[in-house]
Amino acid sequence: MDGFDRLPDSLILIVFNSISDIKALIRCRSVSKRFSSLVPQTESLSLKVDCVISPESDSDSLFTFFKSLLKSIHDLFNPDTKPTARNQTQNSPARILSQFHRIRDLQIELPAGDLKLEKGAVIKWRAEFGKSLKSCVILGFRRAANPEGNSAGAEIDFTGGLKTRVVWTISALIAASARHYLLNDVVKEHSEMERLVLVDREGEGTVAMEKEGLRECREESRVAARGGEWEEDGRRTVVPCVRMRMRHEQRVQLKNGVWIEDVTLVVVRPCSVGGDGEDAELALGAFGGGIDGEAVQVLLKNKSYLLEMNSF
């Protein structure tokens, strides 16, 4: 009898939960029959996705769809894709996770962000979902072309750059809704899950679903299975009518001396949610630290502009 044979199952599961990486855990299954039976009981998992293959073709990836969808706002109003059944493929997150039966906390990491905008532009976002969008916080800016310049006293051109900021916002919402669609099968098949986060290695965007949101999503799936209508458009979840509170600063100097331009903070909530809530709580919760948090704190002091957008 070796040392591991003396350890209780509960202690080994604590070790597996600490490892969390799915690829490492799957390799652990080959160690022994005991490990093979315990690994599927791991509750805290992290899945790094290298590529997701679509059901239609071995060469087309879901991420290619994301990127083509975001090339222009024209694609939003004139989609050129045909809805397809959500067949699980060998490389899909749902298929990989089918080996685990007690998932409570799951983080999935995509290989790259979805937004490919103009050179020098940086957009970061965090979206909370249930059966549909609950909130989204978007931070966008450009790296200053003239770091030594000083625009103190310059008039802020809000109207002139409004179109760009709206494009940034819509692009982030499309990316968030596409990622949420990707998670539906995972949510439906793991009823014990209490937290689900989808991120990317570039740190661009985050989709988060907490316990109540996961419950809503499962209930919506059951309604759709009984003949109800699931709110989706092609390969993304429909974004409801939303209220967007936007703040802008022409130039901001960070504590490290770096200047950023056209700094924009947008807090998005569904129109069905009464009141505007507390922007600071949502924004700082999404970007609480580092240079992003520093920029958010500056923008929260500025005047906000309220826009509304129909469902799309």
SULRA-V117922 format. One record per backbone hydrogen bond with DSSP energy under -1.0 kcal/mol. CO is the residue of the C=O (numbers start at 1). NH is the residue of the N-H. E is the energy in kcal/mol with one decimal. If there is no record, write none. Layout:
co/nh/e
CO/NH/E
CO/NH/E
This chain:
co/nh/e
4/7/-1.1
8/12/-1.7
9/13/-2.4
10/14/-1.4
11/15/-1.7
12/16/-2.4
13/17/-2.6
14/18/-1.6
15/19/-2.0
16/20/-2.7
19/21/-2.7
20/46/-2.6
21/25/-2.2
22/26/-2.7
23/27/-1.6
24/28/-1.6
25/29/-1.0
27/30/-1.4
28/31/-1.8
32/36/-2.3
33/37/-1.6
34/38/-1.6
35/39/-2.7
38/41/-2.0
39/42/-2.1
40/101/-2.7
43/104/-2.8
43/105/-2.4
45/107/-2.0
46/22/-2.5
47/109/-3.2
52/62/-1.7
60/54/-2.1
61/65/-1.3
62/66/-2.1
63/67/-2.4
64/68/-2.4
65/69/-2.8
66/70/-1.4
68/71/-1.0
73/77/-1.1
74/78/-1.6
85/87/-1.9
89/92/-1.5
92/96/-2.2
93/97/-2.7
96/99/-1.1
97/100/-2.2
104/194/-2.7
104/195/-1.7
105/45/-2.8
106/197/-2.3
107/47/-3.0
108/199/-2.8
109/49/-3.0
110/201/-1.9
118/121/-1.9
120/143/-1.7
122/141/-2.1
124/139/-3.2
125/206/-1.3
126/137/-2.5
127/208/-2.7
128/134/-3.1
128/135/-1.5
132/130/-2.6
135/128/-2.8
136/268/-3.4
137/126/-2.0
138/266/-2.6
139/124/-2.9
140/264/-3.2
141/122/-3.1
142/261/-3.2
146/149/-1.8
151/154/-2.5
156/158/-1.5
157/161/-1.0
159/162/-1.2
161/165/-2.0
162/166/-2.5
163/167/-2.3
164/168/-2.4
165/169/-2.1
166/170/-2.8
167/171/-2.6
168/172/-2.1
169/173/-2.2
170/174/-2.5
171/175/-2.3
172/176/-2.4
173/177/-2.4
174/178/-2.2
175/179/-2.0
176/180/-2.3
177/181/-1.8
177/237/-1.9
178/182/-1.6
181/184/-1.1
183/187/-2.5
184/188/-2.4
185/189/-1.8
190/193/-1.3
195/106/-2.2
196/209/-2.7
197/108/-2.8
198/207/-2.5
199/110/-2.8
200/203/-1.8
204/125/-2.2
206/127/-3.1
207/198/-2.9
208/129/-2.2
209/196/-2.5
210/214/-2.7
211/215/-1.9
212/216/-2.2
213/217/-2.1
214/218/-2.2
215/219/-2.3
216/220/-2.4
217/221/-1.9
218/222/-2.1
219/223/-2.2
220/224/-2.3
221/225/-2.0
222/226/-1.3
223/228/-2.6
224/227/-1.5
230/232/-1.5
231/238/-1.6
236/233/-3.2
239/312/-1.9
241/271/-3.0
242/309/-2.5
243/269/-2.2
244/307/-2.8
245/267/-2.4
246/305/-2.6
247/265/-2.6
249/263/-2.0
250/262/-2.4
252/260/-2.4
254/257/-2.2
258/254/-3.1
259/144/-1.6
260/252/-2.6
261/142/-2.7
263/249/-2.4
264/140/-2.5
265/247/-2.7
266/138/-2.8
267/245/-2.6
268/136/-2.0
269/243/-3.6
270/273/-1.5
278/282/-1.6
279/283/-3.1
280/284/-2.7
281/285/-1.5
282/286/-1.6
283/287/-2.7
289/293/-1.8
290/294/-1.8
291/295/-2.3
292/296/-2.4
293/297/-2.1
294/298/-1.5
295/299/-2.2
296/300/-2.3
298/301/-1.0
299/302/-1.9
305/246/-3.2
307/244/-3.6
309/242/-2.3
